[in-house]
Amino acid sequence: MNPFRADTPNDKTPEPATIVIFGASGDLTKRKLIPAIYNLLIGRHLSRVAIVGTSRTVMSDDDFRESSLDGINKYSRQRPVDERVWSTLSRSIHYHPGAFDDPAAFVRLRERLEVIEKQHHLPANRLFYLSTPPSAFAPIIRNLGAAGLVRPGENPFARVIVEKPFGTDLASAIDLNRDVHEVLKESQIFRIDHYLGKETVQNLLVFRFANGIFEPLWNNKYVDHVQITGAETLGVERRGAYFDHAGILRDMVQNHLFQVLCLAALEPPGSFKANAVRDEKLKVLEALRPIEPEQLEERVIRAQYLSGSVLGAQVPGYREEEGVGKESQTETFVALKLFIDNWRWGGVPFYLRSAKRMPKRVTEVAIHFKNVPHRLFAGADGGPNVLAIRIQPDEGITMSIGSKVPGQALEIAPVTMEFRYASSFGVEAPEAYERLLLDALAGDGTLFTRGDEVEASWRFITPIHQAWLSGKGKMHGYEAGSWGPDASTQLLGKDGRAWRRP
Amino acid sequence: MTDAARLERFSAGEHFAVHPDAIERELSSLWRAAGKSSDAAHPVTRACLWNVAIHVEERAGREGYFDPEAQVRMVNDLPRYLAARAVVLRTREPEADKEELESWISANCILSGDGGKLVCSEEITLASRGPGDRHLPSLVRALLVPAVPTALVFGGVPDPEAPMIKGLVGAADRLVVRADRAQGSDPLRRIAKYLERPDLSVIDLGWVDSSAWRREVAALVDPPFPAEEISRIQKAELRAPPSERVTARLLLGWIGASLGVGLPVRIGHGAWRLPKVGGGDLQLNLRIDEGEALGVELSGHNLSRPLAIAARRDTETIDISTVEGFVDQKPIKQRQAAAILSRALVTRGHDRAFQRALRLATELS
């Protein structure tokens, strides 16, 4: 224990380390990872760090530094670049070309790391970031193991961050977990879902468990239903070929929306330690009532966007997008009616929807409370209370309550109480990748998904996807710029409910 | 003047004179006008997470204060970092034909990044002349926004026994002082007196501002420095320019409290000794000299390398000498006074590290 860090429980400054980025020539490194490291340095959250980029692309240290600076200049939340901080950071940036499937390249990487660590007087603490196509995860981890780069232990530590998607179905997720566990202990693996790094997603836990008034209402006695929406205005952009293989169910729901669902629904963990939180998330996923093939039509709606207008621009339909097959059966919209079969949530439907080409970009959780048991004010009704937790953009929380309209008549109108991060705190929230990189360097896995969580989510999702592959489940269409197909409206309408307009 | 024009001038920072008993009423009226202006180019919204009462001492010869206008600038900049109702308490010399007490309301607004809303923090200025300061504690109590915490901020360290100060401190959850800018003798001992109230959390802005320096000191003994060698550190020598004498004592107190136990014994000019956690003694040396950078050197028996850092305010860097022949330089980004104040308020409860440092530092005289 460093005696100078005593009594500073919120000081997360991790031990000095080297961050090795696989896939360093890719977009994520430039857009997110390097700017995140730069911002962590500006915020004084890192003590000493070296960065080693690696990929098949041949480039020099200086080329990688130039690309990194370009990334900071374009994508950092703190601009213009601070020359003094960049000067410190640039000296720590290195590049090492190598193929992911070449064991000899990993031996050379180890030798290079030893030189760099000596040069910067760093311990052999290493964080490997796999920002590569999923097919490279297993070979990289195998080769890291063979080269002696990821020995278990905390002094020095060797940890691996794996980007999504972790598997494409249950079988592939199980295979990948097996491959990974042959080399790494679970405590060394950090499966990243950047949604968990968002302030508002973390605030779901704070909101629920740091306030005494909400948790007593957070159950089937008071909650009528829950809506979770993850909407994008974008189409598939240049990722048509990738997306046409994945679909919104596997690209968004299996990971991001299920993580949000877990945090909204989990039982209070015994502590805020990684496994305590992840145990509770796993219980939620395991309690999801499976959707049998014959229930597909009544509980799952899938659709593709047609041409339309989004934010004032005319956009093509999904099947007209580059890289997308003319007969594609890949969904760009999905709405699900889920049940969590446990004591707390028995009988409460959770409606999830996620889609591309919606009218606005928004991710939110809305808790719809039950109406009052007896309507005292005949003919006047402010509607049920809704607590909406906005994850992005305009992060915040709104609560709608019924209030008397001033005047002689007794009329009730819904009014909202609103908390907005931007208004209340003034300071800009850190990017999700900043928080997650810092946590991984500090060895805190709370905001990362565990292997059994990933398998549990695939266990639920895979049968739906397989049913679609076998031709079950009608593919609906919806106009780009709308909130989805009529069938989605009906999904709630037949229960006497309606989607909230976010 | 129409409501809309009045609101526009208010949100642009103009001060409106208002009688003390009409402050809340006038503010409410302005916010009602803001509610009606929702279709304006920049709708105005009010935000408040803290009550921040800031004492600006304008009377000559009063001990323990520093640059009144710097205090006011800090209030004006605060909403960029933290939404708060600011109550500025200006205490002035008596003047013939002038009221004992005057007050103004204004707003400090920022344009939020999420759609162009003007997010405003209220500023209430109460100016007392001579004995008019007796009204301030009760007025402050009346003007606090309910259900949010209250910080009382001084540009130095006021006398805890002064009646007005006693009255103000009684309304506060957090006391924010600035020992390194304080006049008068031994401001650290004055701060320590405030620690006697257990429900009041006390913090020093110089301490908050030194966080980068402290982190670098902590990083000196991070791996690869062997953990077992920490117990071999026998001496900490802290050097500082005269302008940072008070902060230097506080930081030496922090080092002593981190590595040692018990209270220090003076063994010479600027030198003390105290027992170490694992046995043996730790020597603390304080050297104040013009031209020195705020730095520390940790030395001891059989250390695998010398441990030293130095921070020069003029060059805004921390030079770290971690291994013989290896010197690293890290930039320190100077924080604005308002940013430092917001850091001092962001965590709730007591800063135990500060309390331990202060207790030991008061013995280093």
Interface residues (C-beta under 8 A of the other chain):
Chain A: M1 N2 P3 F4 R5 A6 D7 T8 N10 D11 T13 E15 P16 I42 R44 S47 R48 D82 R84 V85 S87 T88 H121 L122 P123 N125 N155 P156 P393 D394 R420 A422 S423 S424 F425 G426 V427 E428
Chain B: T45 A47 L49 P79 R80 Y81 L82 A83 I110 S112 G113 D114 G115 K117 V119 S211 A212 R214 R215 E216 V217 A218 A219 V221 D222 P223 P224 A227 I230 W254 I255 S258 L259 V277 E316 T317 T322 V323 F326 D328 Q329 K330 P331 K333 S342 T347 D351 R352 A353 R356
